[in-house]
Structure formats: C-alpha cells, structure tokens
Amino acid sequence: MELHERQQFDFLLVTAVERFSERLVQRNEGAENALRRLRENPQGEGIWVDEFVDAVFRDFLLDNVAGACFVLQALERRRVTLPAVEARVEEVLQTMARRAFADLLTGKIEEALEQAASYSG
C-alpha cells in the first residue's frame, strides 16, 4: 500500500472510531455501559457494529470492489473468519473487507471506551 493510501486509511479508521465511540457513549449512557454492552454483544441493541460499518463504507464510498480492495490492502495481515459461502467474488471481497474492518474497529472502540471510562471514573 502506498503511503498516501495508508494515510487515507488511517484517517478513515480514526474518524470511524471517533464517530462510533461518541454514539455508543450517548446511546448507552456512558463509556462503562457502552464498553460492557459492546463486549457482551457487538450486534446488540444500541451497539450494532455491522450496521455502523455498512454506513461507514457507504459514507466513504467503499461499498464496491475497489473500496473492498483498499480496505483489504490496509488490513492484509489480519485474520478474518467467514462462514463457508458460495457467492460472486465481488460479494466475498466486500464481506471480507467489512468483517476485517469491523473486527479492527471493535478493538479500537474498546480501547477508546476503556480510556474514556478511566477518565470519567
């Protein structure tokens, strides 16, 4: 990945973490509640990681093959677990990119919420 692309990906990730952590804290009445609920069920009420990732991909125009490849290049060393699927290559690429990004985002959000909870407590 070229340096300018890496910078764009890092900006995307930082922006997503900031937006998502703010939403989670507001929806869950504080960082501690948000962190607990995120760890219990990332797809649960008031969390919805996959829905947020879908919105980020739409907002940043990554909901296509080129966007999926951009994300996958940035996350080339990460492992991703997918159910056995039979689908078009386009769908598989987008699914892998979303899953890899969602996993990374969840970890970064946990870090941000832990830090926010330690400051508020």
N, CA, C and O of each residue as an XYZ file, in Angstrom:
484
protein
N       0.853     -1.169      0.000
C       0.000      0.000      0.000
C       0.903      1.237      0.000
O       1.863      1.315      0.767
N       0.591      2.180     -0.850
C       1.342      3.433     -0.941
C       1.119      4.273      0.312
O       0.098      4.130      0.985
N       2.068      5.143      0.622
C       1.980      5.956      1.842
C       0.730      6.838      1.870
O       0.102      6.985      2.919
N       0.367      7.418      0.742
C      -0.821      8.277      0.721
C      -2.096      7.460      0.962
O      -3.045      7.951      1.573
N      -2.110      6.228      0.485
C      -3.260      5.360      0.735
C      -3.315      4.960      2.208
O      -4.392      4.895      2.800
N      -2.152      4.695      2.791
C      -2.091      4.346      4.216
C      -2.615      5.514      5.054
O      -3.358      5.316      6.016
N      -2.223      6.722      4.679
C      -2.693      7.906      5.392
C      -4.208      8.035      5.277
O      -4.872      8.372      6.257
N      -4.760      7.774      4.106
C      -6.209      7.836      3.919
C      -6.911      6.782      4.762
O      -7.951      7.056      5.361
N      -6.349      5.577      4.812
C      -6.958      4.531      5.617
C      -6.901      4.888      7.100
O      -7.882      4.703      7.821
N      -5.765      5.395      7.555
C      -5.643      5.785      8.961
C      -6.649      6.878      9.321
O      -7.234      6.858     10.403
N      -6.847      7.830      8.409
C      -7.858      8.877      8.628
C      -9.250      8.262      8.724
O     -10.041      8.633      9.591
N      -9.543      7.329      7.837
C     -10.828      6.627      7.866
C     -11.036      5.940      9.214
O     -12.100      6.065      9.820
N     -10.036      5.225      9.674
C     -10.154      4.495     10.932
C     -10.328      5.437     12.116
O     -11.200      5.212     12.956
N      -9.523      6.478     12.199
C      -9.633      7.438     13.309
C     -11.003      8.101     13.304
O     -11.624      8.259     14.355
N     -11.468      8.481     12.141
C     -12.786      9.114     12.018
C     -13.887      8.161     12.463
O     -14.792      8.556     13.197
N     -13.812      6.915     12.024
C     -14.825      5.922     12.397
C     -14.814      5.674     13.901
O     -15.875      5.576     14.517
N     -13.636      5.572     14.495
C     -13.540      5.346     15.941
C     -14.151      6.517     16.699
O     -14.921      6.312     17.637
N     -13.821      7.725     16.310
C     -14.370      8.912     16.981
C     -15.895      8.954     16.883
O     -16.585      9.147     17.883
N     -16.406      8.773     15.675
C     -17.859      8.831     15.472
C     -18.581      7.738     16.253
O     -19.591      7.988     16.910
N     -18.044      6.520     16.168
C     -18.723      5.392     16.788
C     -18.648      5.465     18.312
O     -19.632      5.179     18.993
N     -17.507      5.841     18.842
C     -17.392      5.913     20.303
C     -18.323      6.983     20.860
O     -18.937      6.774     21.906
N     -18.440      8.122     20.185
C     -19.378      9.159     20.629
C     -20.808      8.633     20.650
O     -21.540      8.844     21.617
N     -21.198      7.953     19.591
C     -22.556      7.399     19.508
C     -22.804      6.365     20.602
O     -23.860      6.356     21.234
N     -21.822      5.496     20.817
C     -22.006      4.457     21.827
C     -22.129      5.048     23.225
O     -22.963      4.604     24.014
N     -21.319      6.028     23.531
C     -21.379      6.656     24.855
C     -22.737      7.319     25.051
O     -23.334      7.204     26.120
N     -23.220      8.003     24.042
C     -24.522      8.669     24.144
C     -25.665      7.663     24.251
O     -26.540      7.814     25.103
N     -25.669      6.651     23.409
C     -26.744      5.657     23.397
C     -26.791      4.815     24.662
O     -27.860      4.368     25.077
N     -25.646      4.602     25.270
C     -25.551      3.668     26.391
C     -25.301      4.352     27.726
O     -24.944      3.702     28.708
N     -25.489      5.659     27.757
C     -25.383      6.439     28.997
C     -24.037      6.269     29.680
O     -23.964      5.966     30.871
N     -22.975      6.466     28.912
C     -21.639      6.444     29.478
C     -20.726      5.411     28.859
O     -21.168      4.444     28.239
N     -19.445      5.643     29.043
C     -18.429      4.784     28.449
C     -18.420      3.387     29.062
O     -18.237      2.400     28.350
N     -18.614      3.295     30.364
C     -18.587      1.979     31.017
C     -19.714      1.086     30.511
O     -19.491     -0.082     30.194
N     -20.925      1.636     30.436
C     -22.064      0.862     29.914
C     -21.833      0.476     28.458
O     -22.124     -0.650     28.054
N     -21.310      1.410     27.676
C     -21.059      1.137     26.259
C     -20.033      0.023     26.100
O     -20.212     -0.871     25.273
N     -18.972      0.067     26.876
C     -17.935     -0.955     26.799
C     -18.480     -2.322     27.196
O     -18.208     -3.320     26.527
N     -19.237     -2.369     28.268
C     -19.822     -3.636     28.725
C     -20.742     -4.218     27.656
O     -20.662     -5.406     27.343
N     -21.616     -3.381     27.095
C     -22.568     -3.866     26.100
C     -21.879     -4.260     24.798
O     -22.295     -5.214     24.141
N     -20.829     -3.532     24.422
C     -20.071     -3.884     23.224
C     -19.439     -5.256     23.385
O     -19.462     -6.066     22.459
N     -18.879     -5.517     24.546
C     -18.227     -6.810     24.784
C     -19.250     -7.942     24.889
O     -18.971     -9.069     24.478
N     -20.422     -7.652     25.432
C     -21.466     -8.675     25.561
C     -22.027     -9.082     24.213
O     -22.190    -10.269     23.931
N     -22.326     -8.081     23.373
C     -22.962     -8.376     22.089
C     -22.733     -7.216     21.124
O     -23.473     -6.233     21.163
N     -21.723     -7.312     20.260
C     -21.424     -6.226     19.324
C     -22.555     -5.906     18.341
O     -22.559     -4.840     17.726
N     -23.499     -6.813     18.195
C     -24.633     -6.566     17.294
C     -25.906     -6.250     18.069
O     -26.980     -6.130     17.481
N     -25.789     -6.116     19.376
C     -26.957     -5.921     20.232
C     -27.544     -4.528     20.159
O     -26.999     -3.632     19.514
N     -28.651     -4.370     20.827
C     -29.392     -3.113     20.909
C     -28.474     -1.982     21.380
O     -27.804     -2.102     22.406
N     -28.451     -0.888     20.622
C     -27.654      0.267     20.990
C     -26.187      0.166     20.597
O     -25.418      1.091     20.854
N     -25.785     -0.946     19.976
C     -24.389     -1.123     19.568
C     -24.319     -1.218     18.032
O     -23.851     -0.288     17.374
N     -24.779     -2.325     17.473
C     -24.904     -2.516     16.028
C     -23.628     -2.228     15.242
O     -23.629     -1.371     14.357
N     -22.541     -2.930     15.553
C     -21.263     -2.713     14.878
C     -21.389     -2.883     13.371
O     -20.923     -2.029     12.616
N     -22.009     -3.970     12.920
C     -22.085     -4.221     11.477
C     -22.872     -3.132     10.745
O     -22.515     -2.756      9.629
N     -23.926     -2.631     11.358
C     -24.682     -1.545     10.731
C     -23.837     -0.289     10.613
O     -23.901      0.420      9.609
N     -23.038     -0.011     11.651
C     -22.162      1.157     11.597
C     -21.116      0.988     10.501
O     -20.846      1.925      9.750
N     -20.534     -0.190     10.408
C     -19.529     -0.446      9.364
C     -20.149     -0.290      7.976
O     -19.529      0.289      7.085
N     -21.352     -0.796      7.787
C     -22.037     -0.611      6.497
C     -22.197      0.877      6.184
O     -21.978      1.295      5.047
N     -22.576      1.676      7.177
C     -22.746      3.119      6.975
C     -21.414      3.792      6.651
O     -21.359      4.661      5.780
N     -20.355      3.408      7.331
C     -19.027      3.967      7.046
C     -18.613      3.633      5.620
O     -18.109      4.493      4.897
N     -18.825      2.391      5.218
C     -18.462      2.008      3.858
C     -19.262      2.821      2.835
O     -18.714      3.220      1.808
N     -20.538      3.069      3.098
C     -21.340      3.899      2.184
C     -20.836      5.341      2.196
O     -20.620      5.927      1.136
N     -20.646      5.918      3.388
C     -20.243      7.318      3.517
C     -18.895      7.606      2.870
O     -18.697      8.672      2.288
N     -17.963      6.648      2.971
C     -16.625      6.841      2.416
C     -16.467      6.211      1.029
O     -15.354      6.078      0.520
N     -17.592      5.827      0.429
C     -17.631      5.278     -0.929
C     -16.776      4.019     -1.075
O     -16.101      3.826     -2.086
N     -16.814      3.179     -0.061
C     -16.052      1.931     -0.055
C     -16.932      0.714     -0.312
O     -16.449     -0.416     -0.240
N     -18.197      0.918     -0.605
C     -19.138     -0.190     -0.788
C     -19.134     -0.701     -2.224
O     -20.173     -0.812     -2.874
N     -17.925     -1.006     -2.695
C     -17.722     -1.537     -4.043
C     -16.434     -2.355     -4.033
O     -15.741     -2.403     -3.018
N     -16.114     -2.989     -5.136
C     -14.935     -3.854     -5.191
C     -13.655     -3.068     -4.922
O     -12.800     -3.527     -4.165
N     -13.512     -1.902     -5.525
C     -12.302     -1.101     -5.317
C     -12.165     -0.692     -3.852
O     -11.066     -0.717     -3.298
N     -13.273     -0.318     -3.229
C     -13.242      0.045     -1.822
C     -12.875     -1.130     -0.939
O     -12.104     -0.991      0.010
N     -13.434     -2.290     -1.259
C     -13.104     -3.500     -0.503
C     -11.618     -3.818     -0.632
O     -10.970     -4.178      0.351
N     -11.083     -3.687     -1.828
C      -9.660     -3.962     -2.040
C      -8.787     -2.955     -1.297
O      -7.737     -3.322     -0.769
N      -9.203     -1.704     -1.250
C      -8.479     -0.680     -0.494
C      -8.390     -1.075      0.976
O      -7.313     -1.020      1.571
N      -9.513     -1.469      1.560
C      -9.548     -1.871      2.970
C      -8.731     -3.137      3.179
O      -7.972     -3.234      4.143
N      -8.880     -4.093      2.297
C      -8.146     -5.356      2.439
C      -6.637     -5.161      2.299
O      -5.864     -5.842      2.974
N      -6.211     -4.248      1.441
C      -4.778     -3.955      1.350
C      -4.262     -3.416      2.677
O      -3.184     -3.799      3.130
N      -5.027     -2.531      3.299
C      -4.601     -1.940      4.566
C      -4.573     -2.975      5.689
O      -3.801     -2.850      6.639
N      -5.415     -3.988      5.572
C      -5.551     -4.988      6.633
C      -5.039     -6.359      6.195
O      -5.520     -7.387      6.673
N      -4.081     -6.373      5.302
C      -3.635     -7.618      4.680
C      -3.111     -8.655      5.663
O      -3.137     -9.847      5.357
N      -2.643     -8.245      6.819
C      -2.077     -9.212      7.770
C      -3.085     -9.691      8.808
O      -2.790    -10.596      9.589
N      -4.245     -9.105      8.820
C      -5.274     -9.514      9.788
C      -5.929    -10.808      9.343
O      -6.024    -11.102      8.151
N      -6.373    -11.563     10.316
C      -7.117    -12.797     10.027
C      -8.607    -12.470     10.069
O      -9.053    -11.624     10.844
N      -9.350    -13.146      9.235
C     -10.797    -12.958      9.200
C     -11.443    -14.333      9.075
O     -10.980    -15.188      8.320
N     -12.515    -14.527      9.824
C     -13.245    -15.780      9.769
C     -14.575    -15.525      9.080
O     -15.355    -14.663      9.485
N     -14.809    -16.291      8.038
C     -16.057    -16.177      7.286
C     -16.710    -17.547      7.210
O     -16.024    -18.566      7.134
N     -18.028    -17.569      7.231
C     -18.692    -18.855      7.016
C     -18.451    -19.304      5.576
O     -18.203    -18.488      4.688
N     -18.529    -20.595      5.368
C     -18.371    -21.111      4.007
C     -19.492    -20.538      3.146
O     -20.673    -20.709      3.446
N     -19.108    -19.867      2.090
C     -20.099    -19.231      1.222
C     -19.806    -19.555     -0.227
O     -18.670    -19.820     -0.620
N     -20.851    -19.524     -0.986
C     -20.706    -19.583     -2.432
C     -21.362    -18.326     -2.949
O     -22.583    -18.181     -2.913
N     -20.522    -17.408     -3.436
C     -21.033    -16.119     -3.872
C     -20.111    -15.560     -4.951
O     -19.047    -16.109     -5.236
N     -20.548    -14.464     -5.535
C     -19.715    -13.782     -6.520
C     -18.481    -13.217     -5.825
O     -18.528    -12.902     -4.636
N     -17.402    -13.091     -6.544
C     -16.148    -12.574     -5.990
C     -16.379    -11.193     -5.368
O     -15.853    -10.899     -4.295
N     -17.156    -10.360     -6.035
C     -17.464     -9.024     -5.514
C     -18.055     -9.105     -4.111
O     -17.647     -8.358     -3.222
N     -19.002     -9.997     -3.910
C     -19.655    -10.135     -2.605
C     -18.685    -10.657     -1.547
O     -18.708    -10.211     -0.400
N     -17.842    -11.595     -1.936
C     -16.873    -12.160     -0.994
C     -15.866    -11.094     -0.577
O     -15.539    -10.983      0.604
N     -15.374    -10.313     -1.529
C     -14.419     -9.251     -1.211
C     -15.033     -8.235     -0.256
O     -14.403     -7.829      0.720
N     -16.254     -7.832     -0.541
C     -16.907     -6.847      0.315
C     -17.189     -7.414      1.702
O     -17.055     -6.703      2.698
N     -17.570     -8.666      1.779
C     -17.820     -9.298      3.067
C     -16.526     -9.389      3.876
O     -16.513     -9.084      5.068
N     -15.447     -9.805      3.229
C     -14.158     -9.896      3.925
C     -13.705     -8.522      4.415
O     -13.241     -8.389      5.547
N     -13.837     -7.508      3.572
C     -13.405     -6.156      3.950
C     -14.224     -5.638      5.125
O     -13.668     -5.083      6.073
N     -15.534     -5.815      5.067
C     -16.384     -5.353      6.163
C     -16.061     -6.088      7.467
O     -15.975     -5.465      8.525
N     -15.885     -7.400      7.393
C     -15.591     -8.193      8.587
C     -14.252     -7.792      9.199
O     -14.144     -7.607     10.411
N     -13.227     -7.660      8.343
C     -11.901     -7.277      8.834
C     -11.940     -5.881      9.448
O     -11.342     -5.651     10.500
N     -12.635     -4.953      8.804
C     -12.733     -3.588      9.331
C     -13.536     -3.579     10.624
O     -13.167     -2.891     11.576
N     -14.615     -4.324     10.671
C     -15.449     -4.374     11.883
C     -14.655     -4.935     13.065
O     -14.774     -4.439     14.185
N     -13.856     -5.956     12.819
C     -13.036     -6.525     13.894
C     -12.014     -5.521     14.406
O     -11.840     -5.368     15.615
N     -11.339     -4.840     13.491
C     -10.365     -3.821     13.886
C     -11.058     -2.676     14.616
O     -10.584     -2.217     15.655
N     -12.179     -2.218     14.070
C     -12.920     -1.118     14.684
C     -13.372     -1.475     16.090
O     -13.269     -0.651     16.999
N     -13.866     -2.677     16.281
C     -14.323     -3.104     17.605
C     -13.181     -3.036     18.619
O     -13.370     -2.558     19.738
N     -12.013     -3.508     18.233
C     -10.859     -3.436     19.133
C     -10.468     -2.011     19.457
O     -10.164     -1.699     20.609
N     -10.471     -1.144     18.465
C     -10.114      0.261     18.681
C     -11.164      0.970     19.532
O     -10.825      1.825     20.350
N     -12.433      0.621     19.343
C     -13.503      1.216     20.148
C     -13.364      0.773     21.599
O     -13.541      1.578     22.513
N     -13.051     -0.489     21.814
C     -12.838     -0.958     23.183
C     -11.736     -0.156     23.859
O     -11.877      0.248     25.013
N     -10.645      0.074     23.147
C      -9.549      0.878     23.704
C     -10.017      2.287     24.038
O      -9.721      2.800     25.117
N     -10.746      2.916     23.119
C     -11.229      4.270     23.346
C     -12.200      4.337     24.519
O     -12.139      5.268     25.322
N     -13.091      3.358     24.622
C     -14.057      3.350     25.721
C     -13.379      3.066     27.058
O     -13.753      3.653     28.073
N     -12.390      2.176     27.076
C     -11.641      1.918     28.301
C     -10.958      3.199     28.790
O     -10.963      3.510     29.981
N     -10.376      3.926     27.847
C      -9.697      5.173     28.189
C     -10.711      6.202     28.699
O     -10.456      6.878     29.696
N     -11.846      6.322     28.029
C     -12.876      7.275     28.461
C     -13.429      6.904     29.826
O     -13.665      7.778     30.660
N     -13.637      5.613     30.059
C     -14.162      5.157     31.346
C     -13.155      5.433     32.476
O     -13.550      5.774     33.591
N     -11.884      5.288     32.191
C     -10.886      5.539     33.235
C     -10.810      7.012     33.578
O     -10.522      7.358     34.724
N     -11.061      7.892     32.614
C     -11.047      9.324     32.884
C     -12.290      9.778     33.625
O     -12.235     10.716     34.421
N     -13.412      9.117     33.367
C     -14.668      9.536     33.998
C     -14.844      8.947     35.402
O     -15.652      9.449     36.184
N     -14.106      7.905     35.721
C     -14.269      7.216     36.996
C     -13.374      7.699     38.030
O     -13.406      7.203     39.156
